[in-house]
Amino acid sequence: MKKQPKLILRESCVYDISKSWPVGRFVEMGAGTGHMTRIFLDRGFSGACHDLGEDSRQMLRENLAYAGDRMAVVDELAALPDAVFDYLLAFEVLEHIEHDAEVLRSWVRHLKPGGRILVSVPAHQRKFGRSDEIVGHVRRYEKPALQALLADAGIGDIRIVNYGFPITELTRRLSNRLIRGDHSYEGLTPEQRSIRSAQARPKTINRALSLVSGNVFLPFRNVQRWFYRYDLGDGYVACGVKRSD
């Protein structure tokens, strides 16, 4: 299955931020199919991950089986000890959660003092559209709100990068247009929409991607770096350090 342009650019941004980080143990929340998990495993990291859906956790176990005992898929976050992980990861998860501040604080509990957090979220509430609705997004974030959310969870040395500009401005509008008549998610709860969005894309999106080579979007990995400092792109990648106080 071809990657969507935003995923290609998000992966690149995540790498830019974390490429110098020492190998360590991470916990990933809302791991979906394990796509991002594999990226960190293949860089030598190890740890544990969780997802809400039972089907998703089974998929994770199958997709990450190659890592053996370097990777655990847990059914309940309560099974994880506190303050043992070097890194906390959550990619495209917080925007699905109504009480995001409360949940984030509960996640940070598993991070060592001085450990690092790395999260991604969609940017700018004014861009909220059909593509957000069908996958169960509660919100898109503004930079000050994301900064405050992390700080309130005990995170310091916060850095927030805005990625995706300029290409995701076009692809987001095109995606909203393509799925405006898609009713396949209707009748699902927000949680069910969230779980489903991690496992499959709308058919119209898959058809559109099949017409375009993924290599078309690769040069934009370099282009977006020129705009990291500006608040123009379609998503945020944020990192910080758990305070010891």
C-alpha positions as CSV (number, residue, x, y, z in Angstrom):
1,M,0.0,0.0,0.0
2,K,1.4,3.4,-1.1
3,K,2.2,5.9,1.6
4,Q,0.2,9.1,1.6
5,P,2.3,12.3,1.0
6,K,1.7,13.5,4.6
7,L,3.1,10.3,6.0
8,I,6.2,10.5,3.8
9,L,6.8,14.0,5.1
10,R,6.0,13.2,8.7
11,E,8.5,10.3,8.7
12,S,11.2,12.6,7.4
13,C,10.5,15.2,10.0
14,V,10.5,12.6,12.8
15,Y,13.9,11.4,11.6
16,D,15.3,15.0,11.4
17,I,14.3,15.5,15.0
18,S,15.4,12.2,16.5
19,K,18.3,11.1,14.3
20,S,21.0,12.0,16.9
21,W,19.1,10.3,19.8
22,P,20.9,7.4,21.5
23,V,19.4,4.0,21.1
24,G,17.1,3.2,24.1
25,R,13.8,1.7,25.2
26,F,10.6,3.4,24.0
27,V,6.9,3.0,24.6
28,E,4.6,3.9,21.8
29,M,0.9,4.8,22.4
30,G,-1.7,4.2,19.6
31,A,0.8,2.2,17.5
32,G,-1.8,1.3,14.9
33,T,-0.3,-1.2,12.5
34,G,3.2,-0.7,13.8
35,H,4.5,1.3,10.9
36,M,6.4,3.9,13.0
37,T,7.3,1.3,15.5
38,R,9.2,-0.6,12.9
39,I,11.1,2.5,11.9
40,F,12.5,2.8,15.5
41,L,13.1,-0.9,15.9
42,D,15.1,-0.9,12.7
43,R,17.3,1.8,14.1
44,G,18.1,-0.5,17.1
45,F,15.6,0.7,19.6
46,S,13.4,-1.7,21.7
47,G,10.5,-1.4,24.0
48,A,6.7,-1.8,24.1
49,C,3.6,-0.5,22.4
50,H,-0.2,-0.4,22.8
51,D,-3.3,0.3,20.8
52,L,-6.9,0.4,21.8
53,G,-8.3,-2.1,19.3
54,E,-7.9,-5.8,20.0
55,D,-7.6,-6.4,16.2
56,S,-4.9,-3.7,16.0
57,R,-3.0,-5.3,18.8
58,Q,-3.1,-8.7,17.1
59,M,-1.9,-7.0,13.9
60,L,0.9,-5.4,15.8
61,R,2.0,-8.8,17.2
62,E,2.1,-10.2,13.7
63,N,3.8,-7.2,12.1
64,L,6.4,-6.9,14.8
65,A,7.1,-10.6,15.4
66,Y,10.4,-10.3,13.6
67,A,11.7,-8.2,16.5
68,G,11.3,-11.1,19.0
69,D,11.7,-10.1,22.6
70,R,12.9,-6.6,21.7
71,M,9.2,-5.6,21.3
72,A,6.2,-6.2,23.6
73,V,2.6,-5.5,22.6
74,V,0.6,-4.9,25.8
75,D,-3.1,-5.2,26.1
76,E,-3.4,-2.8,29.1
77,L,-1.2,0.2,29.8
78,A,-1.5,-0.7,33.5
79,A,0.8,-3.6,32.8
80,L,3.6,-1.1,32.1
81,P,5.8,0.0,35.0
82,D,6.3,3.6,35.8
83,A,9.5,5.6,34.9
84,V,11.3,2.9,33.0
85,F,11.3,4.1,29.3
86,D,13.8,6.4,27.7
87,Y,11.3,7.6,25.1
88,L,7.6,8.1,24.8
89,L,6.2,8.1,21.2
90,A,2.7,8.9,20.0
91,F,2.1,9.7,16.3
92,E,-1.3,11.0,15.2
93,V,-3.0,9.9,18.5
94,L,-3.7,12.8,20.7
95,E,-6.1,14.5,18.3
96,H,-8.4,11.5,18.7
97,I,-8.7,11.8,22.5
98,E,-11.3,14.1,24.1
99,H,-9.5,14.4,27.4
100,D,-6.0,14.7,25.9
101,A,-4.3,16.4,28.8
102,E,-5.4,13.8,31.3
103,V,-4.3,10.9,29.0
104,L,-1.0,12.5,28.2
105,R,-0.2,12.9,31.9
106,S,-0.9,9.2,32.4
107,W,1.4,8.3,29.5
108,V,4.2,10.5,30.8
109,R,4.2,8.5,34.0
110,H,5.9,5.6,32.2
111,L,8.8,7.9,31.1
112,K,12.0,8.2,33.1
113,P,12.9,11.7,34.5
114,G,15.0,13.2,31.7
115,G,13.4,10.9,29.1
116,R,12.2,12.3,25.9
117,I,8.7,12.5,24.3
118,L,8.1,12.6,20.6
119,V,4.6,13.2,19.3
120,S,2.9,14.3,16.0
121,V,-0.6,15.9,15.6
122,P,-2.5,17.7,12.8
123,A,-2.1,21.4,12.8
124,H,-4.6,24.4,12.7
125,Q,-8.2,24.0,13.7
126,R,-9.2,26.2,10.7
127,K,-8.2,23.3,8.5
128,F,-10.5,20.8,10.2
129,G,-12.5,19.1,7.4
130,R,-14.1,15.9,6.2
131,S,-10.8,14.0,6.3
132,D,-10.7,14.7,10.0
133,E,-14.3,13.8,10.7
134,I,-14.2,10.4,9.1
135,V,-11.1,9.2,11.0
136,G,-12.5,10.4,14.4
137,H,-10.4,13.5,15.0
138,V,-11.7,15.6,18.0
139,R,-9.5,18.6,17.1
140,R,-6.5,19.9,15.3
141,Y,-3.9,21.8,17.3
142,E,-2.5,25.3,17.4
143,K,1.1,25.6,18.4
144,P,0.5,27.5,21.7
145,A,-2.1,24.9,22.8
146,L,0.3,22.0,22.0
147,Q,3.1,23.8,23.9
148,A,0.8,24.2,26.9
149,L,-0.4,20.6,26.7
150,L,3.1,19.3,26.9
151,A,4.2,21.7,29.6
152,D,1.2,20.8,31.8
153,A,2.2,17.1,31.5
154,G,5.6,17.8,33.0
155,I,7.6,18.3,29.8
156,G,10.3,20.9,29.4
157,D,12.8,21.9,26.6
158,I,9.9,21.7,24.2
159,R,10.5,22.0,20.5
160,I,7.7,22.1,17.9
161,V,8.3,21.8,14.2
162,N,5.6,22.6,11.6
163,Y,6.0,20.1,8.7
164,G,4.4,19.5,5.3
165,F,4.4,22.9,3.6
166,P,3.8,23.5,0.8
167,I,2.6,20.2,-0.7
168,T,0.2,19.1,2.1
169,E,-1.8,22.3,1.6
170,L,-2.8,20.9,-1.8
171,T,-3.1,17.2,-0.8
172,R,-5.3,18.0,2.2
173,R,-7.8,19.9,0.0
174,L,-7.7,17.2,-2.6
175,S,-8.4,14.5,0.1
176,N,-11.3,16.4,1.5
177,R,-12.8,16.7,-2.0
178,L,-12.3,13.0,-2.8
179,I,-14.0,11.7,0.3
180,R,-16.8,14.2,0.5
181,G,-19.3,11.5,-0.5
182,D,-17.7,8.7,1.5
183,H,-20.3,7.4,4.0
184,S,-18.4,4.2,5.0
185,Y,-17.5,5.6,8.4
186,E,-21.0,6.6,9.3
187,G,-22.5,4.6,12.2
188,L,-19.1,4.1,13.8
189,T,-18.2,5.6,17.2
190,P,-15.2,8.1,17.2
191,E,-13.1,5.3,18.8
192,Q,-14.1,2.8,16.0
193,R,-13.3,5.5,13.4
194,S,-9.9,6.0,15.0
195,I,-9.0,2.3,15.1
196,R,-10.2,1.8,11.5
197,S,-8.2,4.8,10.2
198,A,-5.0,3.2,11.4
199,Q,-5.8,0.0,9.5
200,A,-7.3,1.2,6.2
201,R,-7.8,4.2,4.0
202,P,-11.0,5.2,2.1
203,K,-11.1,3.5,-1.4
204,T,-11.1,6.8,-3.2
205,I,-7.8,7.8,-1.6
206,N,-6.2,4.4,-2.5
207,R,-7.4,4.9,-6.1
208,A,-5.9,8.3,-6.3
209,L,-2.6,7.2,-4.9
210,S,-2.4,4.3,-7.3
211,L,-2.2,6.9,-10.2
212,V,0.8,8.7,-8.7
213,S,4.3,7.4,-8.1
214,G,5.4,7.8,-4.4
215,N,8.7,9.2,-5.7
216,V,6.9,12.4,-6.8
217,F,6.7,13.5,-3.2
218,L,10.2,12.6,-2.0
219,P,11.8,15.9,-3.0
220,F,9.3,17.7,-0.7
221,R,11.1,16.1,2.3
222,N,13.9,18.6,1.6
223,V,11.6,21.5,0.6
224,Q,9.6,21.3,3.9
225,R,12.8,21.8,5.9
226,W,13.0,25.4,4.6
227,F,9.6,26.0,6.4
228,Y,10.1,24.1,9.7
229,R,10.3,27.4,11.6
230,Y,7.1,28.8,10.1
231,D,3.6,27.9,11.2
232,L,2.4,27.1,7.6
233,G,2.3,23.3,7.3
234,D,-0.4,20.7,7.9
235,G,1.1,19.0,11.0
236,Y,3.3,19.4,14.1
237,V,6.0,17.1,15.4
238,A,6.9,18.0,18.9
239,C,9.6,16.8,21.3
240,G,10.6,17.6,24.9
241,V,12.2,16.2,28.0
242,K,10.4,15.0,31.2
243,R,11.2,17.3,34.0
244,S,12.7,15.7,37.1
245,D,10.8,18.0,39.6
